[in-house]
Amino acid sequence: MDNQELRALKEKLGVINYKINYKTGVHLGVIEDFFSGKTEELAPKDRERIEKMLMAESKKR
């Protein structure tokens, strides 16, 4: 999943940054910077955790 797809999925699901932080353990500042567009980089481990969490959220709905 590329950056735009990841941001679009978060937006579509309406998941807040704090929930992603809570469920993945990725630092809130990293999440905020990425989803605000301030940075395009995510550590591979962080990206994997966020993708997994958002996919699980989408299956719940």
C-alpha positions as MATLAB code, in Angstrom:
seq = 'MDNQELRALKEKLGVINYKINYKTGVHLGVIEDFFSGKTEELAPKDRERIEKMLMAESKKR';
ca = [
       0.000    0.000    0.000;
       1.482    3.366   -0.951;
       1.273    6.582    1.087;
      -1.809    7.950   -0.672;
      -3.718    4.681   -0.272;
      -2.831    4.525    3.415;
      -3.973    8.113    3.991;
      -7.172    7.543    2.000;
      -8.018    4.413    3.995;
      -7.525    6.259    7.293;
      -9.733    9.096    6.052;
     -12.419    6.709    4.786;
     -12.542    4.844    8.091;
     -12.480    8.038   10.150;
      -9.851    6.632   12.522;
      -8.198    9.251   14.704;
      -4.423    9.457   15.130;
      -4.593    8.647   18.830;
      -6.388    5.349   18.149;
      -3.673    4.348   15.670;
      -1.053    5.258   18.288;
      -2.836    3.269   20.986;
      -3.360    0.135   18.902;
       0.004    0.042   17.096;
       2.486    1.555   19.533;
       3.827    3.845   16.794;
       4.744    7.256   18.249;
       1.951    9.801   17.939;
       4.314   12.413   16.457;
       5.284   10.028   13.647;
       1.611    9.298   12.930;
       0.658   12.984   12.959;
       3.539   13.980   10.679;
       2.812   11.219    8.167;
      -0.947   11.666    7.942;
      -0.722   15.470    7.819;
       1.633   15.178    4.842;
       4.525   16.770    6.705;
       6.666   13.728    5.875;
       6.442   10.944    3.317;
       8.633    8.517    5.230;
       7.557    5.768    7.592;
       9.816    3.106    9.029;
       8.942   -0.270    7.431;
       7.975   -1.696   10.832;
       5.683    1.275   11.565;
       4.087    1.091    8.111;
       3.383   -2.610    8.574;
       1.750   -2.040   11.977;
      -0.408    0.830   10.708;
      -1.499   -1.072    7.583;
      -2.389   -4.144    9.632;
      -4.393   -2.069   12.120;
      -6.297   -0.140    9.422;
      -7.090   -3.325    7.503;
      -8.464   -4.896   10.703;
     -10.608   -1.791   11.259;
     -11.972   -1.974    7.713;
     -12.981   -5.626    8.210;
     -14.950   -4.693   11.327;
     -17.231   -2.424    9.293;
];
